[in-house]
Amino acid sequence: MCGIVGMVGIGAEESQAPALERMIKAQVHRGPDGEGRWLGRVGERAVALGSSRLAILDLSPAGHQPMVSPSGRQVLVYNGEVYNYRELRIELEAHGVRFRGHSDTEVVMHSLLRWREAAPRRFNGMWAFAWLDLDNGSLFLSRDPFGIKPLYIYEGPRALYFASEIKSILVGSGERFPIDSVVVGRYLRQALLNAQEQTFFSGIESFPAGQNMSLDLRASGRPVRRLTRYWLAPARVEARDIGETHIEAVRETFIDAVRLRLRSDVPVGVLLSGGVDSSSIAVAMKLARNGSDGLLMISGVSDDPRFSEEPFIDRMTGFLRCPAHKVRLHADRAYELLCKLTWFNDEPLGSLSTVVHHQLMEKAGELGVKVILSGQGADELLCGYDKYLGFYLQSLVRDGAWMRALKVLMDFAHRGTVLNQFRMSEAKRYLPRIVRQGEIDIRGPALREGNCLLNLGLGDGDLMERQLADITRLSIPALVHYEDRMSMACSREIRLPFLDPRVVDALLPLPPEWKLRGGWTKWVLRRAMERDLPQEIIWRKDKQAFTNPQSEWLKRDLRERVGALLAGDLLIARSGLVDLPNLRLRYEAYCAQPVERGRLSFKDVFMPIALEIWAREFEGHLRLD
């Protein structure tokens, strides 16, 4: 696990050294265990590569980066973990490869030497890397299938830059960037983050997940980018009869995904919320280790019983006979952390869950836990969010399956799940825009022209296609972004077993009735892990996505700070992005709403506040024309 940076430009390589140093220092939190740099030439072009190392596998100098091949003609900077590196190493050794150390970085290097651009197809893990081949004058970039590890790219007037974090490109290029109004529009009006390759900084793009890029550095003019996709998610529902054999296969695949993610030369823990996803990970860790010895669990709990998962966390810790390290969530540091963590995040925050996640990572640091497993991806694969029931019913009605739709609806009503959690303030994102008529419009003049919005509903596809949209654009990219940034802010590594490609291939194509069945969401996972978990955990009715009392914090605990912010002059108002008087009215209307009622959601108010905090944090790098 590391942070990587790079530059390709015209001129002497020595001239790139100061910018390279700035880029490395800007993201040193990603790798405080060591730094490295490489400067050289490919024809007329100067190339600079840098790395900040977070040592996870092979803590010795043998894992140092940039890593140079035995011939001295290839250079690799790599961020991530390839979990099946041991199996790949055995395969490479059978071909005569001799290794110096025991890191996965060296396995990645030799995989590229042997299989070239086909190597990423063999990797099971998370990564973003740059591989310079001096023999053929090419630079090869790659990012993992789900974009768990970040990579950004910017082609400026003097050089091409890439880095794990945007801030490195900002300080490396020394340029000021316009704000991308399309990205801002989707953020403010649809609460979308990372839903496109464009970022809030116009011109800086997110490298696409699941793709490779090759640049010929010897060609004249600007290097031509050649993009190829090496991984595709399953594209259609597989018609299968539900049987115990398939359920057992899901269990075995999931447990093996957890087993692979326990490979580490430093302590590994898990975020435990008391829900089926995190509890399944925790028990799979126990099974993979043949016991609870050394099992490290970290949990966030609230003093407000409406949001506290503590009883379920306690049930799991008792079942596993292993305590959890609890972090009590309070609003006293929330506003200050919003400002601090926005810098680490590079872009505006999506919710106060980001602040909570950072507090959990701080606790992991105090405990000396360097690697943490998390359950991101389960809801998208298994239709865990409330919205998926609505999408499923919509698809059944559209296909003329009225009686089946009625049975599904009655099952959930009888079970007492999902339907009682419906909130119009949240559901309106997925409904026709006419639902939002009459709301206070906070758009400034820069956002009133044109239509930048994406269709967040079911569209013309089926439920699986809508799940895939969440995995590739609408949900997972934002979730893995903030988890990466908050964990790396504390020099911790997050691993996601539900986003093992084998787990995705096993779960995503399953028919909807495997996921939404008998009034339950995530039915197939519940059945698969039923014998391994307590009944009151596996068949919980009330588990939501990761929650915290953020709505109440915004209305009460943070009201004085937010009010003072909105009473002043806002950069986003001066830039024409937001109508400040209407934003003030919206906030007051939100604070006046009864608890859990009303048309305004937390995101309707939080997003513009977070956007202003972001603009202030990065004002020196923005062109606020």
N, C-alpha and C positions, 0 to 999 in steps of 0.2 A: 504494500500500500504506500503510495507516494503522491506527490504533486509533480507534474511534468510541465515544462515550458519549451518553446522553440521559436526560432526565427530563421527565415530564408530571405536574403536580400542581396543587393549589388554592392560591391566595395570590399574593403579589407576586413577580414574576420575580427581583427583587433577592435575595430570600430563598434562591433556589436557587444563587446564585453560589458560596458556599463549598463546597457539596456537589459542584458541577460541577468545581471546581478539584481537589478530592480525587480525583474519578473520573479526570480527565485525567492527573494525576500518577501514579496507581497503575499506568498502563500506558504510561508515556512511552517505555519501551524499544521499543514498537511503532512509534514515529515520532519519532525525535530531531531531525528536520530542520525541525520547525515545529509550532506549536500554534495552535488557533483555537477560538473559542467564539461562540455566538449565543444571546441570551436575548430572549424576546418573549412575546406572549399570543395565545391563540385563545379568544375569549369569556372565560369565567371561569377558564380554565386557563392556567397559566404553563408555558412550554416552554423547555427548555434543551438545547442541542446542543453537543457538543465533539468535537475531533479532534486527534490527534497524527499528524503526517505523516512518512512515509518516502518520500522523493522518488525515483521510478523513471522516470516518463514526464513530460516537460516539467518540468525542475528549477527553472523560474522561478516568481515569485510568481503567475503566471496559474493555477497548479495548487493554490493555497491553498484550505484548507477551514476552516470550513463554506463551501461555495460557494453564492452567492446568484444567482438567475436575473436576466436583464436587467431584468425588471419589478420586481424586489425583493420579489416575492410568493411565491417558492419558495426553500427552503433545503435543501441536500443535505450529508450527511456520509456518506462512502463509504470502505470498506476493501476493497481487492482490485485486480484488473486485469481489464478486458474486452479480450481480445486482438484481437478483430476491430473495434476502435474505428476503425481507418482506413477500413474498408469502410462502417461506419455513418456516419462523418463525411461521406464522399462522398455517401451517400444523403440525409443531412440537408441538406447544402449544396445539393443539387438541389431541395430544398423551400424554399430561401431562407434557411436558417439561416446566420448569420455568427458565426464563432468568434473569441474573443480570444486563445486560446493553443493549445497542442498536446497537452493532457493527455486521458487517457481519462475523467477525472472530468467534464470539460465535455461530452464526448460522452454520458455517462450522463445528465447533467442535461437536455440537449436531447432525448434519446431519451424521457425521462419526460414532458417537456413536450408532445411530439408524440404518443407512443403510449400514454401513461399506464400503466395496470397491465399492458398487453400488452408493454411494453418488455423485461422480463427474458427473454421467449421468444426475443428476437433476440440476446441476449448469448452469446458463447462466452468463458467465463472463470471466475473465482472472485470472489465478492463477498459482502458484507453491507453494506446501506446503509439509511439512514433519510431519507425525503424528506417534508418538511413543506410542505404546500400551504395557504397562508393564504387563497386565494380560496375554496376549498370547506371549509376548516376540518378537513383530514384529515392524518393521519400515516400514511405508507406505508412498511412494512418489507419487505425481501426478502433471501433467502439463496440462494447458488448451488446447483445440482442435487445436489452431493455433499457439501455442508457443508464445503468446503475452508477457507473463511473463517468464523471463529466469530461467533456472536451469541447473547447471553443476555438473558433478560427476567425481570423480577420485579415483581409488583404488590403493593406494600406498603400499609400503612394511610394513608400520607401522599402517596405518589406511585407512578407507574409508572416503573421504571428499565430501561434496556437498555444493553448495553456489549459490546465485543469480548471482554472477559475478566471472569470472575466477581469477581475482586478489586475491580474498580471498583464493582460493585454493593454489595459488602460495605462499602467505605469511604463510598460515597455514601449508603446507607440508614442506616448506623450501627447496624444491628440484629444480633442474634445468631440463628443458624439451627440448628434441630435437624438431626442427621445422618439422612439417608434410609436406613432399614434395608433396603428392597428393593434399592436401588442397591448398598449394601454387601454384601448377601447374594450378589448375582450376581457381584460383584467377587471376593469371597473364595472362593466355591464353584465359579465357572465362569470365572474370569479375564476377566470381561467389563467393558469400559469403554465409556461413551458408547453403550450399546445401547438407550437410551430417552431421552426428552426430559427426564426428571427427572435432577437432578445429585445429588452427595453432600450439597449444601446444600438441605435440604427447602424448597421454595417457589421456588427459582431454577431456571428451565427453560432448556434449549437450544432456540433457535428452530429449527423443523423445516427441514431442507434441501429445496430444490426448491419452496418455498412463498413466497407473499406474504401479508402481513397489512395490513389497512386498519383504522384506528381513526377514528371520527367524534368529533372533539374538541369539537364544539358540542352534542352530545347531553347531556342531563342524566344525573346519576349517573356511575357508572364507565364509561369508554370501552368500547364493545362491540368485541371482536376479530372481524374477519371474515377467515378464512383461506381461501385458494384455492391449489390446486396448479397450477403452470404447466408442470411437466415430469414426465414419467413414463418410466421405463426400459422398454425392449422387454419385452413380457409373455410371449412364447412363442418356442419354437425355430422357426427358419425352415428348412424342409427344402430343402437345396441339394445339388447334386452338387459335389464338390470339383474345382475347375478352376483353371488358371493365371490366368484373368482375375480371378477372385475373390481369389486370393492377391496378385496385383499391386495390386488395389484396396485391400487391407489395408495393403500397403506404402506406397502413395501417401497414404492417409489418415493413417497414423501419421507419416510424414515431414512432412506439412503441419501436423499438430498441433504437432510440435517447432518447425517454422519460425515459426508464430504466437507461440510462447512465447519466441522470441529477441528479440521487440520490446522494446527497452529503451534508455534513455539512460544506463545505467550498465553495468559489466561483468557478463556472464552466464557461469556455470560449470555443471558437472554433477558429481553424485556418482557415481563409477565404482567398482563392486564387482568387475568381471570376469565377472559373469553376463550372460545374454542380454538382460535388460531394460535395465540401465544401459548396456551396450555398444551396444545398438540406439539409445539416445538419443544417445550420444556420436557415433556414426557418422552419425546423421541430422543432428546439428548441423554436422558437417563437410560433408555433402552440401548442406545449406541455405546454408552460407557459401561453398561452392565451394573448400574447403580447410581445413586445420587451423590456419591462422594465427589466433592469439588464442583458441584452444580451451583452456579452463581446466578441469582435472579434479582432483577431490579424492577421496582414497581412505583408508579406514581399514584398517590392517594390524595383525596380531598376531604377536608373537614365537613363539607356540605354533603349530606347524605344523598341528595339528588344526583350527584355526579360521582360518588365514591364507589369504586369497585372492590373496596377492601374486604368485604365478607367473602367474595369469590377468590380473591388472592389468598386469603387465609385458608380457604378450603383446599386450594391447590398446594400451598406450602405444607399443610398438614398431611395431605395425600402423598406428597413426595418426600416428606420427612426432612425438609430442608428449608430454612428460613429465607425470606425475601428481604432485600435491603430497600426500605421504603423511603420515598421522597415525598414530603408533604407539600402540596401545591398551594402557593399563596400569591396574591397579586402585588405584594409590596415591592417586588423588583421588576414587575412586568414592563413598565414603561421604559425604564432605563435599559432593560434587555432588548426591547424592541429596537432601540437605536443601535446598540452594540451589535446585535445579531444581524441587522440589515446589512452591515458591512461584510460580515462573513457570508451572507446569503447572496450577495451581488445584485439581487433583484428584490422587489418588495416582498414582504412576507405574506403568506396566504391566510394565516390565522395565528392565534395565540398558542396553538398546539406546538408551533415551532419553538416558542419560549419554553414550554414544558419539556419538549424533547431535549433541549439543550441542558436543562436542569438534570435530567436523567443521565446525560452524557457526563456532566460534571461529577455526579455520584460515581459513575463507572471509573472516572479518573481517580477519584479518592480511594476507590477500592483496588486500584491497580488492574482493572479489567480492560484489556486493550482491544478485544474483539467482542462484539455483541450481536446476537441473532435477533431479528425482528420479523414480524408477520406481514409486512407489506406485500400486497399482491393477492392475498387470499380473497378479499371481498370482490375484486374484479374477476377472478377466475371462477368463483363459486356463487356469484349473485348474492353477495352478503348485504349490499346496500338496499335500502327500502325501494329505491327507484326501479330496481330490476323487476320487482313484482308488477309494477305498473307497466313496464315495457313488455313483460311476458303476457299480461292480460291483453294489452293492445295488439300484440302480434296474433294471439289466438282469435280475437274478434275480427281482425283484418282478414284472417284466413277462413272465416266462417265457422270456427269451432266454438260456437256460443255456449253450448252445454259444458264443454270442457273448461272454458273460461269461468263459468259460474261455479263449477265444482272447485276449481283452484281458489276462487275468491271465498267460497264457503269454508274451505279447509283452513285458510288463514284466519277467518273470522272466528271459527270454532276454537282454533288453537290459541288465539289471543296474542298473535305475533304480528309485527310489521304494521298492520292497519291502525293500531292504537298509537303508533309512533308518527303518523302522518302529520306534517306541518306544511301549510300552504306557503309560508315564507321561504322554505327550502325547495318545495316541489315546483314552484313557479319557473325555475331555471329550465325545466324540461317541457314546459307547456307552451302553447302558442303565445306570441308576444302581446296579444290583446289582453291577456291576464294582467299585464303590467300597466295597462292604461290607468291614468289617474295618479300614478306615483310621482313623487317629487323628482324632477329631472335634474341631475347634477352635472350633466355634460357641459363642458365649456365649448366655445366656438370651434376649437380645433378638432372636436370629436363629433360635431353635428352634421358634417357632410359625409355622404357615403355610408355604406353598410359593411362593417367589418366582422359582423357576428357569425359564429358557427352554429350549425344545427346540433343542439344537444339532446334532441329527442331520439326516438327510435329510427326515424327516417324511413327509407324504403327497404331496409335490410331486416334481418331477423335478430333475435336476441343475442346470438353469438357474435354477429357483426358489431352490435353495440358494445358488447364486452371487449371486443378487439379494439374498438375505437378508444375505450377507456385505457386499455393497456398501452397503446401506442401513442395516444395524443392527449386525451382529456383528463386522465387521472394519474396513472402511474408516473409519467415524467415529472409532475409537480411533487409527488410524494417522495420519489427517490432523490430529487433535487434537495429538498430541505433536510431529509435524513442524512444525506452525505455531508452537507455543509455544517449542520449542527454537530454531527459526530466528529468531523475533521477539525472543527473549531476547537475541540478538546483533544485532538490527536487520537481519536478512537476510530475503529473500523466497524461498519455495519454490514452484516451479511443476511441475505434474504432467501431462505430455502424455498419459499413458494414461487420464486422466479427462477428456479432451476428449469432449464428448457425441457427436461424430461417430465417435470411436474406440470408445466404448461401444456405439453403435448398430451398428457394423460387427462387433464381436467377441462381445458377449454373446449374441445370438440364434443364433450358429452352433451346429450340432449338436455333441454331445460328441466325436464322432470327429474333428472338426477340431482339438480341443484335446488329447485323450488318444488318441494314435495311434502304432502301431508301437513301443510301449514308451517313448514320449516324452511329456512334458508340454509344453504351449505349442506344439504342433506347427505351427499355422498361422503363428505369429510366426517360428518358426525357418525355415520355408520362405520366408516373405515377405522376410526379411532375410538369407537364406543367401548371396546373391551379394555382400553388402556387408560381411560379417564373416569372420574366420578360422574355419576348420572346427572347431578345438579350442575355440572360444568358442561358436559357434552350436549345436554338438552336444555340449555339456558334459553329463555324466551326473550329476555330484555337486553341482550348485549348489542351495543351500538358500535360504531367506529370509535376510535380513540377519542375520549371525551374529556373535557375539563370545563369548569364553570366560566368560560370566556365571555359569554353573553352578559352574565351578571357583573363580571369584572369591568366590562366596557361601560355598563350603565352606572355602576356605583363606584367601585374602587378607583377607576381611572378617569372618572368624570371631570374632576378638577383639572387634571393634566390635559385631557383632550379638549376641554372647553377653552383653556388658555391657548392651546395650539390653534384652534379654529377662530379665536378672537383676533388673531394677528394676520399678517400678510403671508399668504401661501405661495410658494414657488409654482405649484401646479395650477394655481389660479392665474398668476402672471403669465404662465406659458399657454394659457387658453385651454387647458385640459379639463378644468373643473370650474363650475359656477359656485363661488364661495358662499353667497347668501343662501342658495338652495341647499348646499351641503350642511350649513348650520341648521336649517329647518329640518332636514332629514335626521340629523343626529338628535335633535330635541324630540322629534316624533318617535324615534326609536326608543329613547329613554322613557317616554310616556307609555309605551306599550305594556300590557300585562305580561307576566312571565309566561313563556311558551305560547304566546298568542300574538296576533298582529301580522300585517303584510310585509313588514320590513325584517329582513334576516340580519344576522350578525355580519355577514359578508357585505351587505349593502352599505354598512357604515364603516366597517374595519378597513376595507380595501382603499378608499380614498385617503384615510388617515395614514395607512402604511405606505401609500404612494408618496405622500408628502415627506414622510420620514426618510424614504429612500432618496428622493430628490435632494434633500438637504445633506444626506450622508455622502452623496456622489456629485455634489454641485460643481466641484472643481474639475470634473471630467465630462460635464455636460455642456451642450450648446443650447441654452434656454432662450432661443430667439422668439 
